[in-house]
């Protein structure tokens, strides 16, 4: 889904019949006063269920939603995704679909991580991995049921973040207004940014992170060069979009770069030493900010 075309979460929930205008206004008040994502605000107020919010997010982000509480888990598939990969990326194998090539369907938290899909593809040997968004609590229960992974074990595998290094995040190929909005968004969480030249992008170091639109990076790399630093791209959240991102060597993918929680999750996967002065809350964090439309 291209920048500026993403539909508002509240409007999608209205169309679903999950709430009415008065309830949406109540959720928006909670959203702004408590500074939590709209989806979490609606769940806290008892207006929507978590499943309804995730279904709306699935529509908004263009990635399928799966209710793990109703999805039968196949223990045989656990052999395709080793325990360490399941724990690291919180990914659950769902089923194998036979088409012109085998498709392994997996459940994982938002945003759908290219790094996670690449890891699953590598260990499973399946030529195509299809992501489905799932709620964090249901993923926790599924990990415990399928792999015996407990909450305490997950916490032990995720150490407390240390202060972030000073290297700025590099912005490349964005319209000026979008660059300013991304810079302001990240500054609220302690990150600095820099608008990079093509030469600076091509000479990134291993600790650098580049945020760029898909088309800009395709034009710069021409399908041949690879960056030493990590690349997060924005593009259409469809199978072709993921494949184009993988060809660029991207390690993160965003359907909307102005979606605060999705952007922060993608960055923190690559730079775990996130600034500690401001943290985003966990739970319903699949990009459900009502005001995050680009």
C-alpha atoms as one frame of an Amber mdcrd trajectory, in Angstrom:
protein
   0.000   0.000   0.000   1.594   3.251  -1.060   2.215   6.214   1.181  -0.896
   8.288   1.747  -3.382   5.610   0.652  -3.724   3.694   3.920  -7.225   3.790
   5.369  -7.836   4.924   8.926  -8.284   2.169  11.516 -11.418   3.777  12.954
 -13.110   3.913   9.562 -12.380   0.231   8.963 -13.855  -0.700  12.349 -16.948
   1.372  11.530 -17.378  -0.511   8.249 -16.989  -3.809  10.094 -19.805  -2.813
  12.465 -17.474  -3.252  15.447 -18.400   0.189  16.822 -20.404   3.325  16.075
 -19.320   6.964  15.727 -19.970   7.775  19.385 -17.862   4.821  20.520 -15.091
   5.800  18.117 -15.046   9.319  19.602 -14.742   7.806  23.087 -11.839   5.641
  21.937 -10.133   8.643  20.319 -10.376  10.582  23.592  -8.661   7.704  25.429
  -6.156   7.406  22.577  -5.092  11.061  22.855  -5.293  11.458  26.645  -3.485
   8.211  27.539  -1.132   8.421  24.512  -1.760   4.800  23.575  -2.562   3.388
  20.121  -6.215   3.667  19.143  -6.655  -0.108  18.957  -5.466  -0.577  22.534
  -7.645   2.322  23.687 -10.736   0.699  22.149  -9.953  -2.624  23.832  -9.319
  -0.954  27.199 -12.662   0.831  27.004 -14.408  -2.455  26.212 -15.620  -1.082
  22.877 -13.886  -3.650  20.645 -12.332  -7.036  21.161  -8.675  -7.619  20.419
  -9.690  -9.940  17.579 -11.777  -7.176  15.972  -8.919  -4.682  16.185  -6.434
  -7.143  14.685  -8.845  -8.001  11.893  -9.110  -4.278  11.098  -5.326  -3.917
  11.234  -5.017  -6.829   8.831  -7.224  -4.946   6.363  -5.309  -1.715   6.957
  -1.850  -3.241   6.489  -2.710  -5.673   3.705  -1.484  -8.728   5.640  -3.860
 -11.580   6.525  -5.049 -11.972  10.128  -5.289 -15.311  11.915  -7.086 -16.093
  15.178  -4.763 -18.615  16.823  -7.430 -19.487  19.371  -9.413 -21.101  16.556
  -6.488 -22.328  14.473  -5.494 -25.979  15.029  -1.751 -26.294  15.614   0.061
 -29.113  13.794   2.923 -30.410  15.935   4.501 -32.029  12.877   5.121 -28.569
  11.412   7.198 -27.622  14.461  10.002 -29.634  12.862  10.102 -27.098  10.026
  10.619 -24.139  12.364  13.166 -24.891  15.116  12.497 -23.803  18.661  15.187
 -21.104  18.654  13.701 -19.466  15.524  10.186 -19.656  16.945  11.356 -18.037
  20.192  13.502 -15.357  18.546  10.845 -14.157  16.090   7.676 -15.313  17.923
   6.627 -17.230  14.824   4.207 -20.164  14.673   3.915 -22.536  11.663   0.273
 -22.887  10.638  -0.072 -25.078   7.553   1.425 -25.982   4.189  -0.469 -25.083
   1.020   0.211 -26.892  -2.230   0.094 -24.694  -5.330   2.588 -24.376  -8.157
   5.090 -24.391  -5.259   4.743 -25.190  -1.571   3.664 -22.311   0.659   4.318
 -22.406   4.396   1.840 -20.192   6.255   3.086 -18.746   9.550   1.695 -16.509
  12.298   3.829 -13.705  13.719   3.424 -10.309  15.406   3.151  -7.090  13.445
   4.944  -5.779  11.535   5.623  -8.816   9.337   9.408  -9.004   9.577  11.359
  -9.818   6.411  14.180 -11.053   8.633  11.776 -13.508  10.304  10.398 -14.717
   6.964  13.915 -15.170   5.585  14.931 -17.161   8.668  11.878 -19.415   8.396
  12.429 -19.912   4.670  16.075 -20.847   5.289  15.436 -23.407   8.029  12.247
 -24.885   6.570  13.479 -25.228   2.995  10.110 -24.000   1.723  10.323 -21.716
  -1.332   7.605 -19.355  -0.096   6.527 -18.262   3.384   3.222 -16.415   3.786
   2.833 -14.184   6.889  -0.330 -13.799   8.979  -0.735 -11.291  11.830  -1.658
 -12.702  15.230  -2.312 -11.185  18.652   0.588 -11.206  21.097  -1.298 -13.102
  23.857  -2.364 -15.842  21.450   1.202 -16.114  20.110   2.460 -16.531  23.677
  -0.024 -19.357  24.298   0.797 -21.014  20.964   4.544 -20.876  21.672   3.928
 -22.530  25.036   1.678 -25.201  23.525   3.781 -26.050  20.474   7.320 -25.519
  21.805   7.022 -25.323  25.586   8.363 -21.749  25.538   7.328 -19.875  28.696
   6.911 -16.160  29.326   9.969 -16.137  31.605  12.063 -17.821  28.925  11.037
 -15.187  26.365  11.945 -12.409  28.806  15.316 -14.011  29.506  16.049 -14.104
  25.769  15.252 -10.363  25.465  17.696  -8.407  27.672  16.919  -4.872  28.794
  17.901  -2.469  26.021  20.997  -0.356  26.586  21.296   3.284  25.490  21.389
   3.728  21.727  24.560   4.612  19.859  24.767   8.127  18.498  24.815   7.167
  14.806  21.805   8.797  13.120  19.295   6.821  11.106  19.797   7.627   7.428
  16.801   8.804   5.390  17.086   8.447   1.622  14.725   9.106  -1.267  11.812
  10.596   0.722   9.859  13.724  -0.254  10.959  16.614   2.012   7.676  16.685
   3.960   7.856  12.953   4.670  11.478  13.277   5.824  10.456  15.977   8.287
   7.556  13.879   9.624   9.734  10.783  10.067  12.426  12.890  11.779   9.899
  14.381  14.222   8.351  10.983  14.932  11.702   9.360  15.718  12.971  12.343
  17.703  10.140  11.774  20.199  11.764   8.414  20.951  15.344   9.626  21.215
  16.517   8.803  17.680  18.383  11.242  15.450  18.132  11.149  11.668  20.065
  12.472   8.706  18.980  12.953   5.096  21.639  10.984   3.224  23.108  11.460
  -0.235  23.379   8.487  -2.633  27.117   8.282  -1.926  26.542   8.181   1.841
  24.002   5.380   1.434  26.346   3.332  -0.744  29.135   3.741   1.824  27.182
   2.833   4.947  28.874   0.864   7.697  27.628  -2.282   9.417  26.028  -0.294
  12.261  24.068   2.057   9.983  20.332   1.803   9.291  18.856   3.258   6.101
  15.131   4.070   5.772  14.026   4.446   2.163  11.143   3.898  -0.273  11.446
   0.707  -2.319  11.624   2.445  -5.686  14.377   4.824  -4.537  16.586   1.933
  -3.428  15.878  -0.090  -6.579  17.029   2.891  -8.620  20.160   3.346  -6.519
  21.237  -0.288  -6.278  20.026  -1.426  -9.714  19.616  -4.957  -8.369  23.366
  -5.499  -8.019  24.965  -3.517  -5.174  24.418  -4.405  -1.529  24.659  -2.149
   1.496  26.963  -2.876   4.401  24.347  -1.331   6.672  20.799  -2.517   7.367
  17.991  -1.420   5.052  14.326  -0.830   5.936  12.119  -0.164   2.919   8.595
   1.085   2.364   6.480  -0.615  -0.277   3.240  -2.409  -1.039   2.505  -5.100
   1.578   1.942  -7.945  -0.831   3.952 -11.004  -1.823   5.597  -9.160  -4.739
   6.504  -6.308  -2.421   8.211  -8.644   0.051  10.107 -10.353  -2.762  11.311
  -7.016  -4.172  12.489  -6.014  -0.699  14.356  -9.292  -0.290  16.134  -8.774
  -3.612  17.408  -5.465  -2.251  18.732  -7.239   0.844  16.271  -5.354   3.072
  15.955  -6.466   6.680  12.796  -4.536   7.442   9.578  -3.759   5.569   6.970
  -1.072   6.240   3.580  -0.635   4.620   3.532   2.898   6.057   6.713   4.626
   7.276   4.695   7.092   9.372   3.104   4.346  11.457   4.890   4.968  14.739
   4.807   1.531  16.364   5.583  -0.382  13.175   8.551   1.879  12.462   9.900
   1.611  16.005   9.574  -2.177  16.025  11.427  -2.452  12.727  14.260  -0.236
  13.998  14.537  -1.971  17.377  14.881  -5.346  15.711  18.028  -4.042  14.049
  19.238  -1.787  16.843  18.242  -3.419  20.142  19.957  -0.672  22.133  16.826
   1.462  21.850  16.719   4.828  23.664  15.364   4.108  27.120  13.814   7.458
  27.949  10.704   6.715  25.872   9.275   3.256  25.306   6.268   2.127  23.297
   3.884  -0.113  25.257   3.582  -3.770  24.342   0.419  -5.623  23.422  -1.693
  -4.411  20.552   1.127  -2.778  18.598   0.369  -3.693  15.014   0.447  -0.107
  13.803  -2.899   0.875  15.255  -2.316   4.640  15.577  -5.361   6.394  14.151
  -3.317   9.469  13.288  -0.387   7.684  11.626  -1.571   8.047   8.062   1.063
   9.296   5.630
